Amino acid sequence: MFIDSGRIIVILCKEAHLMTTREELKVDTARDEWEKLISQGWRRTKPVWEDS
């Protein structure tokens, strides 16, 4: 699992996304992180590119 962080930069009234860091988690750590997010109320969503 990768955790990407970044920021939104406004240039000439347009928003651009700038990725600042990427952290790779091993399987066991990723599972622990997933369980933590779910317990905090996060929910799985469909990808925006999925057709349906």
PDB file of N, CA, C, O and CB in Angstrom:
ATOM      1  N   MET A   1       0.854  -1.159   0.000  1.00  0.00           N
ATOM      2  CA  MET A   1       0.000   0.000   0.000  1.00  0.00           C
ATOM      3  C   MET A   1       0.900   1.222   0.000  1.00  0.00           C
ATOM      4  O   MET A   1       1.944   1.248   0.652  1.00  0.00           O
ATOM      5  CB  MET A   1      -0.972  -0.002   1.216  1.00  0.00           C
ATOM      6  N   PHE A   2       0.475   2.233  -0.745  1.00  0.00           N
ATOM      7  CA  PHE A   2       1.198   3.490  -0.767  1.00  0.00           C
ATOM      8  C   PHE A   2       0.341   4.577  -0.138  1.00  0.00           C
ATOM      9  O   PHE A   2      -0.867   4.630  -0.370  1.00  0.00           O
ATOM     10  CB  PHE A   2       1.598   3.870  -2.205  1.00  0.00           C
ATOM     11  N   ILE A   3       0.947   5.429   0.644  1.00  0.00           N
ATOM     12  CA  ILE A   3       0.272   6.600   1.192  1.00  0.00           C
ATOM     13  C   ILE A   3       0.928   7.808   0.550  1.00  0.00           C
ATOM     14  O   ILE A   3       2.096   8.110   0.799  1.00  0.00           O
ATOM     15  CB  ILE A   3       0.357   6.654   2.773  1.00  0.00           C
ATOM     16  N   ASP A   4       0.146   8.499  -0.288  1.00  0.00           N
ATOM     17  CA  ASP A   4       0.642   9.691  -0.968  1.00  0.00           C
ATOM     18  C   ASP A   4       0.133  10.923  -0.244  1.00  0.00           C
ATOM     19  O   ASP A   4      -1.016  10.974   0.193  1.00  0.00           O
ATOM     20  CB  ASP A   4       0.207   9.708  -2.453  1.00  0.00           C
ATOM     21  N   SER A   5       0.996  11.909  -0.124  1.00  0.00           N
ATOM     22  CA  SER A   5       0.625  13.186   0.467  1.00  0.00           C
ATOM     23  C   SER A   5       0.993  14.280  -0.510  1.00  0.00           C
ATOM     24  O   SER A   5       1.920  14.138  -1.307  1.00  0.00           O
ATOM     25  CB  SER A   5       1.319  13.405   1.843  1.00  0.00           C
ATOM     26  N   GLY A   6       0.263  15.359  -0.437  1.00  0.00           N
ATOM     27  CA  GLY A   6       0.557  16.459  -1.338  1.00  0.00           C
ATOM     28  C   GLY A   6      -0.196  17.700  -0.931  1.00  0.00           C
ATOM     29  O   GLY A   6      -0.720  17.802   0.178  1.00  0.00           O
ATOM     30  N   ARG A   7      -0.238  18.646  -1.858  1.00  0.00           N
ATOM     31  CA  ARG A   7      -0.959  19.880  -1.609  1.00  0.00           C
ATOM     32  C   ARG A   7      -1.543  20.384  -2.911  1.00  0.00           C
ATOM     33  O   ARG A   7      -1.109  20.006  -3.999  1.00  0.00           O
ATOM     34  CB  ARG A   7      -0.043  20.941  -0.972  1.00  0.00           C
ATOM     35  N   ILE A   8      -2.532  21.240  -2.778  1.00  0.00           N
ATOM     36  CA  ILE A   8      -3.159  21.869  -3.929  1.00  0.00           C
ATOM     37  C   ILE A   8      -2.574  23.266  -4.059  1.00  0.00           C
ATOM     38  O   ILE A   8      -2.543  24.033  -3.096  1.00  0.00           O
ATOM     39  CB  ILE A   8      -4.721  21.912  -3.788  1.00  0.00           C
ATOM     40  N   ILE A   9      -2.116  23.580  -5.244  1.00  0.00           N
ATOM     41  CA  ILE A   9      -1.531  24.883  -5.515  1.00  0.00           C
ATOM     42  C   ILE A   9      -2.443  25.611  -6.499  1.00  0.00           C
ATOM     43  O   ILE A   9      -2.844  25.045  -7.515  1.00  0.00           O
ATOM     44  CB  ILE A   9      -0.074  24.749  -6.078  1.00  0.00           C
ATOM     45  N   VAL A  10      -2.764  26.845  -6.200  1.00  0.00           N
ATOM     46  CA  VAL A  10      -3.599  27.642  -7.093  1.00  0.00           C
ATOM     47  C   VAL A  10      -2.689  28.538  -7.935  1.00  0.00           C
ATOM     48  O   VAL A  10      -1.964  29.385  -7.413  1.00  0.00           O
ATOM     49  CB  VAL A  10      -4.641  28.493  -6.286  1.00  0.00           C
ATOM     50  N   ILE A  11      -2.748  28.327  -9.245  1.00  0.00           N
ATOM     51  CA  ILE A  11      -1.952  29.117 -10.187  1.00  0.00           C
ATOM     52  C   ILE A  11      -2.900  29.687 -11.233  1.00  0.00           C
ATOM     53  O   ILE A  11      -3.570  28.941 -11.947  1.00  0.00           O
ATOM     54  CB  ILE A  11      -0.818  28.251 -10.857  1.00  0.00           C
ATOM     55  N   LEU A  12      -2.953  30.998 -11.317  1.00  0.00           N
ATOM     56  CA  LEU A  12      -3.813  31.672 -12.297  1.00  0.00           C
ATOM     57  C   LEU A  12      -5.243  31.143 -12.248  1.00  0.00           C
ATOM     58  O   LEU A  12      -5.836  30.820 -13.277  1.00  0.00           O
ATOM     59  CB  LEU A  12      -3.247  31.500 -13.707  1.00  0.00           C
ATOM     60  N   CYS A  13      -5.783  31.061 -11.039  1.00  0.00           N
ATOM     61  CA  CYS A  13      -7.172  30.632 -10.791  1.00  0.00           C
ATOM     62  C   CYS A  13      -7.426  29.169 -11.153  1.00  0.00           C
ATOM     63  O   CYS A  13      -8.581  28.760 -11.275  1.00  0.00           O
ATOM     64  CB  CYS A  13      -8.125  31.510 -11.576  1.00  0.00           C
ATOM     65  N   LYS A  14      -6.380  28.385 -11.324  1.00  0.00           N
ATOM     66  CA  LYS A  14      -6.538  26.947 -11.586  1.00  0.00           C
ATOM     67  C   LYS A  14      -5.841  26.184 -10.480  1.00  0.00           C
ATOM     68  O   LYS A  14      -4.802  26.610  -9.975  1.00  0.00           O
ATOM     69  CB  LYS A  14      -5.961  26.547 -12.986  1.00  0.00           C
ATOM     70  N   GLU A  15      -6.422  25.047 -10.104  1.00  0.00           N
ATOM     71  CA  GLU A  15      -5.824  24.223  -9.062  1.00  0.00           C
ATOM     72  C   GLU A  15      -4.924  23.163  -9.682  1.00  0.00           C
ATOM     73  O   GLU A  15      -5.329  22.456 -10.605  1.00  0.00           O
ATOM     74  CB  GLU A  15      -6.913  23.566  -8.198  1.00  0.00           C
ATOM     75  N   ALA A  16      -3.725  23.057  -9.179  1.00  0.00           N
ATOM     76  CA  ALA A  16      -2.793  22.010  -9.589  1.00  0.00           C
ATOM     77  C   ALA A  16      -2.428  21.201  -8.349  1.00  0.00           C
ATOM     78  O   ALA A  16      -2.300  21.753  -7.256  1.00  0.00           O
ATOM     79  CB  ALA A  16      -1.510  22.613 -10.276  1.00  0.00           C
ATOM     80  N   HIS A  17      -2.264  19.905  -8.520  1.00  0.00           N
ATOM     81  CA  HIS A  17      -1.932  19.023  -7.407  1.00  0.00           C
ATOM     82  C   HIS A  17      -0.441  18.724  -7.433  1.00  0.00           C
ATOM     83  O   HIS A  17       0.111  18.374  -8.477  1.00  0.00           O
ATOM     84  CB  HIS A  17      -2.758  17.711  -7.469  1.00  0.00           C
ATOM     85  N   LEU A  18       0.197  18.859  -6.304  1.00  0.00           N
ATOM     86  CA  LEU A  18       1.621  18.602  -6.182  1.00  0.00           C
ATOM     87  C   LEU A  18       1.837  17.500  -5.160  1.00  0.00           C
ATOM     88  O   LEU A  18       1.560  17.690  -3.975  1.00  0.00           O
ATOM     89  CB  LEU A  18       2.389  19.885  -5.784  1.00  0.00           C
ATOM     90  N   MET A  19       2.333  16.341  -5.607  1.00  0.00           N
ATOM     91  CA  MET A  19       2.625  15.249  -4.691  1.00  0.00           C
ATOM     92  C   MET A  19       3.949  15.550  -4.004  1.00  0.00           C
ATOM     93  O   MET A  19       4.954  15.825  -4.660  1.00  0.00           O
ATOM     94  CB  MET A  19       2.672  13.875  -5.435  1.00  0.00           C
ATOM     95  N   THR A  20       3.940  15.496  -2.674  1.00  0.00           N
ATOM     96  CA  THR A  20       5.153  15.838  -1.933  1.00  0.00           C
ATOM     97  C   THR A  20       5.862  14.616  -1.352  1.00  0.00           C
ATOM     98  O   THR A  20       7.090  14.601  -1.272  1.00  0.00           O
ATOM     99  CB  THR A  20       4.817  16.797  -0.822  1.00  0.00           C
ATOM    100  N   THR A  21       5.110  13.595  -0.947  1.00  0.00           N
ATOM    101  CA  THR A  21       5.752  12.402  -0.385  1.00  0.00           C
ATOM    102  C   THR A  21       4.984  11.149  -0.784  1.00  0.00           C
ATOM    103  O   THR A  21       3.793  11.210  -1.090  1.00  0.00           O
ATOM    104  CB  THR A  21       5.844  12.504   1.152  1.00  0.00           C
ATOM    105  N   ARG A  22       5.665  10.031  -0.779  1.00  0.00           N
ATOM    106  CA  ARG A  22       5.039   8.719  -0.989  1.00  0.00           C
ATOM    107  C   ARG A  22       5.693   7.756  -0.018  1.00  0.00           C
ATOM    108  O   ARG A  22       6.917   7.629   0.028  1.00  0.00           O
ATOM    109  CB  ARG A  22       5.190   8.221  -2.486  1.00  0.00           C
ATOM    110  N   GLU A  23       4.854   7.078   0.761  1.00  0.00           N
ATOM    111  CA  GLU A  23       5.352   6.112   1.745  1.00  0.00           C
ATOM    112  C   GLU A  23       4.807   4.737   1.375  1.00  0.00           C
ATOM    113  O   GLU A  23       3.606   4.578   1.161  1.00  0.00           O
ATOM    114  CB  GLU A  23       4.933   6.512   3.209  1.00  0.00           C
ATOM    115  N   GLU A  24       5.687   3.751   1.300  1.00  0.00           N
ATOM    116  CA  GLU A  24       5.272   2.389   0.996  1.00  0.00           C
ATOM    117  C   GLU A  24       5.179   1.601   2.298  1.00  0.00           C
ATOM    118  O   GLU A  24       6.120   1.577   3.091  1.00  0.00           O
ATOM    119  CB  GLU A  24       6.260   1.709   0.003  1.00  0.00           C
ATOM    120  N   LEU A  25       4.031   0.959   2.505  1.00  0.00           N
ATOM    121  CA  LEU A  25       3.836   0.158   3.709  1.00  0.00           C
ATOM    122  C   LEU A  25       3.877  -1.318   3.353  1.00  0.00           C
ATOM    123  O   LEU A  25       3.356  -1.726   2.315  1.00  0.00           O
ATOM    124  CB  LEU A  25       2.503   0.512   4.398  1.00  0.00           C
ATOM    125  N   LYS A  26       4.487  -2.105   4.199  1.00  0.00           N
ATOM    126  CA  LYS A  26       4.489  -3.554   4.030  1.00  0.00           C
ATOM    127  C   LYS A  26       3.090  -4.084   4.346  1.00  0.00           C
ATOM    128  O   LYS A  26       2.279  -3.375   4.942  1.00  0.00           O
ATOM    129  CB  LYS A  26       5.567  -4.229   4.945  1.00  0.00           C
ATOM    130  N   VAL A  27       2.809  -5.301   3.958  1.00  0.00           N
ATOM    131  CA  VAL A  27       1.465  -5.868   4.049  1.00  0.00           C
ATOM    132  C   VAL A  27       0.887  -5.781   5.460  1.00  0.00           C
ATOM    133  O   VAL A  27      -0.231  -5.294   5.628  1.00  0.00           O
ATOM    134  CB  VAL A  27       1.485  -7.312   3.596  1.00  0.00           C
ATOM    135  N   ASP A  28       1.608  -6.231   6.463  1.00  0.00           N
ATOM    136  CA  ASP A  28       1.075  -6.227   7.830  1.00  0.00           C
ATOM    137  C   ASP A  28       0.802  -4.809   8.326  1.00  0.00           C
ATOM    138  O   ASP A  28      -0.214  -4.558   8.973  1.00  0.00           O
ATOM    139  CB  ASP A  28       2.049  -6.927   8.777  1.00  0.00           C
ATOM    140  N   THR A  29       1.702  -3.894   8.025  1.00  0.00           N
ATOM    141  CA  THR A  29       1.512  -2.502   8.433  1.00  0.00           C
ATOM    142  C   THR A  29       0.342  -1.880   7.694  1.00  0.00           C
ATOM    143  O   THR A  29      -0.418  -1.104   8.273  1.00  0.00           O
ATOM    144  CB  THR A  29       2.785  -1.688   8.185  1.00  0.00           C
ATOM    145  N   ALA A  30       0.191  -2.216   6.411  1.00  0.00           N
ATOM    146  CA  ALA A  30      -0.917  -1.697   5.614  1.00  0.00           C
ATOM    147  C   ALA A  30      -2.257  -2.187   6.167  1.00  0.00           C
ATOM    148  O   ALA A  30      -3.221  -1.423   6.228  1.00  0.00           O
ATOM    149  CB  ALA A  30      -0.762  -2.117   4.140  1.00  0.00           C
ATOM    150  N   ARG A  31      -2.317  -3.450   6.566  1.00  0.00           N
ATOM    151  CA  ARG A  31      -3.564  -3.981   7.145  1.00  0.00           C
ATOM    152  C   ARG A  31      -3.913  -3.263   8.449  1.00  0.00           C
ATOM    153  O   ARG A  31      -5.076  -2.942   8.693  1.00  0.00           O
ATOM    154  CB  ARG A  31      -3.438  -5.499   7.398  1.00  0.00           C
ATOM    155  N   ASP A  32      -2.912  -3.016   9.277  1.00  0.00           N
ATOM    156  CA  ASP A  32      -3.146  -2.285  10.531  1.00  0.00           C
ATOM    157  C   ASP A  32      -3.652  -0.870  10.242  1.00  0.00           C
ATOM    158  O   ASP A  32      -4.571  -0.390  10.905  1.00  0.00           O
ATOM    159  CB  ASP A  32      -1.848  -2.224  11.378  1.00  0.00           C
ATOM    160  N   GLU A  33      -3.052  -0.207   9.254  1.00  0.00           N
ATOM    161  CA  GLU A  33      -3.467   1.144   8.881  1.00  0.00           C
ATOM    162  C   GLU A  33      -4.904   1.142   8.354  1.00  0.00           C
ATOM    163  O   GLU A  33      -5.695   2.019   8.700  1.00  0.00           O
ATOM    164  CB  GLU A  33      -2.511   1.729   7.823  1.00  0.00           C
ATOM    165  N   TRP A  34      -5.238   0.160   7.520  1.00  0.00           N
ATOM    166  CA  TRP A  34      -6.593   0.036   6.969  1.00  0.00           C
ATOM    167  C   TRP A  34      -7.615  -0.137   8.094  1.00  0.00           C
ATOM    168  O   TRP A  34      -8.653   0.525   8.090  1.00  0.00           O
ATOM    169  CB  TRP A  34      -6.673  -1.157   5.984  1.00  0.00           C
ATOM    170  N   GLU A  35      -7.337  -1.007   9.041  1.00  0.00           N
ATOM    171  CA  GLU A  35      -8.252  -1.229  10.164  1.00  0.00           C
ATOM    172  C   GLU A  35      -8.416   0.042  10.991  1.00  0.00           C
ATOM    173  O   GLU A  35      -9.516   0.334  11.460  1.00  0.00           O
ATOM    174  CB  GLU A  35      -7.744  -2.375  11.054  1.00  0.00           C
ATOM    175  N   LYS A  36      -7.341   0.796  11.173  1.00  0.00           N
ATOM    176  CA  LYS A  36      -7.401   2.057  11.913  1.00  0.00           C
ATOM    177  C   LYS A  36      -8.301   3.062  11.189  1.00  0.00           C
ATOM    178  O   LYS A  36      -9.125   3.726  11.820  1.00  0.00           O
ATOM    179  CB  LYS A  36      -5.984   2.644  12.098  1.00  0.00           C
ATOM    180  N   LEU A  37      -8.146   3.173   9.872  1.00  0.00           N
ATOM    181  CA  LEU A  37      -8.972   4.111   9.108  1.00  0.00           C
ATOM    182  C   LEU A  37     -10.451   3.721   9.164  1.00  0.00           C
ATOM    183  O   LEU A  37     -11.311   4.582   9.345  1.00  0.00           O
ATOM    184  CB  LEU A  37      -8.497   4.170   7.647  1.00  0.00           C
ATOM    185  N   ILE A  38     -10.746   2.450   9.011  1.00  0.00           N
ATOM    186  CA  ILE A  38     -12.134   1.974   9.067  1.00  0.00           C
ATOM    187  C   ILE A  38     -12.741   2.269  10.443  1.00  0.00           C
ATOM    188  O   ILE A  38     -13.901   2.671  10.532  1.00  0.00           O
ATOM    189  CB  ILE A  38     -12.203   0.451   8.762  1.00  0.00           C
ATOM    190  N   SER A  39     -11.971   2.072  11.509  1.00  0.00           N
ATOM    191  CA  SER A  39     -12.483   2.327  12.860  1.00  0.00           C
ATOM    192  C   SER A  39     -12.728   3.820  13.096  1.00  0.00           C
ATOM    193  O   SER A  39     -13.502   4.190  13.978  1.00  0.00           O
ATOM    194  CB  SER A  39     -11.502   1.788  13.908  1.00  0.00           C
ATOM    195  N   GLN A  40     -12.063   4.682  12.303  1.00  0.00           N
ATOM    196  CA  GLN A  40     -12.254   6.128  12.420  1.00  0.00           C
ATOM    197  C   GLN A  40     -13.395   6.634  11.542  1.00  0.00           C
ATOM    198  O   GLN A  40     -13.648   7.837  11.487  1.00  0.00           O
ATOM    199  CB  GLN A  40     -10.972   6.852  12.057  1.00  0.00           C
ATOM    200  N   GLY A  41     -14.091   5.713  10.846  1.00  0.00           N
ATOM    201  CA  GLY A  41     -15.233   6.111  10.041  1.00  0.00           C
ATOM    202  C   GLY A  41     -14.970   6.213   8.549  1.00  0.00           C
ATOM    203  O   GLY A  41     -15.889   6.539   7.797  1.00  0.00           O
ATOM    204  N   TRP A  42     -13.756   5.950   8.091  1.00  0.00           N
ATOM    205  CA  TRP A  42     -13.474   5.972   6.661  1.00  0.00           C
ATOM    206  C   TRP A  42     -14.219   4.827   5.999  1.00  0.00           C
ATOM    207  O   TRP A  42     -14.425   3.785   6.620  1.00  0.00           O
ATOM    208  CB  TRP A  42     -11.949   5.874   6.385  1.00  0.00           C
ATOM    209  N   ARG A  43     -14.624   5.002   4.755  1.00  0.00           N
ATOM    210  CA  ARG A  43     -15.331   3.971   4.010  1.00  0.00           C
ATOM    211  C   ARG A  43     -14.737   3.820   2.622  1.00  0.00           C
ATOM    212  O   ARG A  43     -14.221   4.777   2.045  1.00  0.00           O
ATOM    213  CB  ARG A  43     -16.823   4.296   3.918  1.00  0.00           C
ATOM    214  N   ARG A  44     -14.814   2.613   2.097  1.00  0.00           N
ATOM    215  CA  ARG A  44     -14.349   2.337   0.744  1.00  0.00           C
ATOM    216  C   ARG A  44     -15.315   2.974  -0.246  1.00  0.00           C
ATOM    217  O   ARG A  44     -16.530   2.917  -0.053  1.00  0.00           O
ATOM    218  CB  ARG A  44     -14.224   0.806   0.494  1.00  0.00           C
ATOM    219  N   THR A  45     -14.794   3.570  -1.287  1.00  0.00           N
ATOM    220  CA  THR A  45     -15.618   4.160  -2.344  1.00  0.00           C
ATOM    221  C   THR A  45     -15.210   3.575  -3.686  1.00  0.00           C
ATOM    222  O   THR A  45     -14.148   2.967  -3.816  1.00  0.00           O
ATOM    223  CB  THR A  45     -15.484   5.707  -2.358  1.00  0.00           C
ATOM    224  N   LYS A  46     -16.063   3.766  -4.679  1.00  0.00           N
ATOM    225  CA  LYS A  46     -15.717   3.317  -6.018  1.00  0.00           C
ATOM    226  C   LYS A  46     -14.713   4.289  -6.620  1.00  0.00           C
ATOM    227  O   LYS A  46     -14.802   5.495  -6.388  1.00  0.00           O
ATOM    228  CB  LYS A  46     -16.979   3.199  -6.911  1.00  0.00           C
ATOM    229  N   PRO A  47     -13.759   3.777  -7.390  1.00  0.00           N
ATOM    230  CA  PRO A  47     -12.836   4.670  -8.087  1.00  0.00           C
ATOM    231  C   PRO A  47     -13.612   5.576  -9.052  1.00  0.00           C
ATOM    232  O   PRO A  47     -14.632   5.165  -9.605  1.00  0.00           O
ATOM    233  CB  PRO A  47     -11.757   3.853  -8.852  1.00  0.00           C
ATOM    234  N   VAL A  48     -13.143   6.766  -9.245  1.00  0.00           N
ATOM    235  CA  VAL A  48     -13.835   7.699 -10.144  1.00  0.00           C
ATOM    236  C   VAL A  48     -13.746   7.258 -11.597  1.00  0.00           C
ATOM    237  O   VAL A  48     -14.541   7.717 -12.417  1.00  0.00           O
ATOM    238  CB  VAL A  48     -13.256   9.100  -9.998  1.00  0.00           C
ATOM    239  N   TRP A  49     -12.818   6.395 -11.941  1.00  0.00           N
ATOM    240  CA  TRP A  49     -12.669   5.949 -13.318  1.00  0.00           C
ATOM    241  C   TRP A  49     -13.454   4.675 -13.614  1.00  0.00           C
ATOM    242  O   TRP A  49     -13.442   4.195 -14.748  1.00  0.00           O
ATOM    243  CB  TRP A  49     -11.215   5.730 -13.626  1.00  0.00           C
ATOM    244  N   GLU A  50     -14.136   4.120 -12.611  1.00  0.00           N
ATOM    245  CA  GLU A  50     -14.887   2.882 -12.807  1.00  0.00           C
ATOM    246  C   GLU A  50     -16.198   3.170 -13.513  1.00  0.00           C
ATOM    247  O   GLU A  50     -16.910   4.108 -13.151  1.00  0.00           O
ATOM    248  CB  GLU A  50     -15.147   2.183 -11.465  1.00  0.00           C
ATOM    249  N   ASP A  51     -16.522   2.366 -14.521  1.00  0.00           N
ATOM    250  CA  ASP A  51     -17.788   2.518 -15.237  1.00  0.00           C
ATOM    251  C   ASP A  51     -18.876   1.721 -14.539  1.00  0.00           C
ATOM    252  O   ASP A  51     -18.707   0.534 -14.262  1.00  0.00           O
ATOM    253  CB  ASP A  51     -17.648   2.066 -16.704  1.00  0.00           C
ATOM    254  N   SER A  52     -19.997   2.382 -14.255  1.00  0.00           N
ATOM    255  CA  SER A  52     -21.174   1.670 -13.728  1.00  0.00           C
ATOM    256  C   SER A  52     -22.302   2.584 -13.439  1.00  0.00           C
ATOM    257  O   SER A  52     -23.359   2.138 -12.991  1.00  0.00           O
ATOM    258  CB  SER A  52     -20.832   0.919 -12.490  1.00  0.00           C
TER     259      SER A  52
END
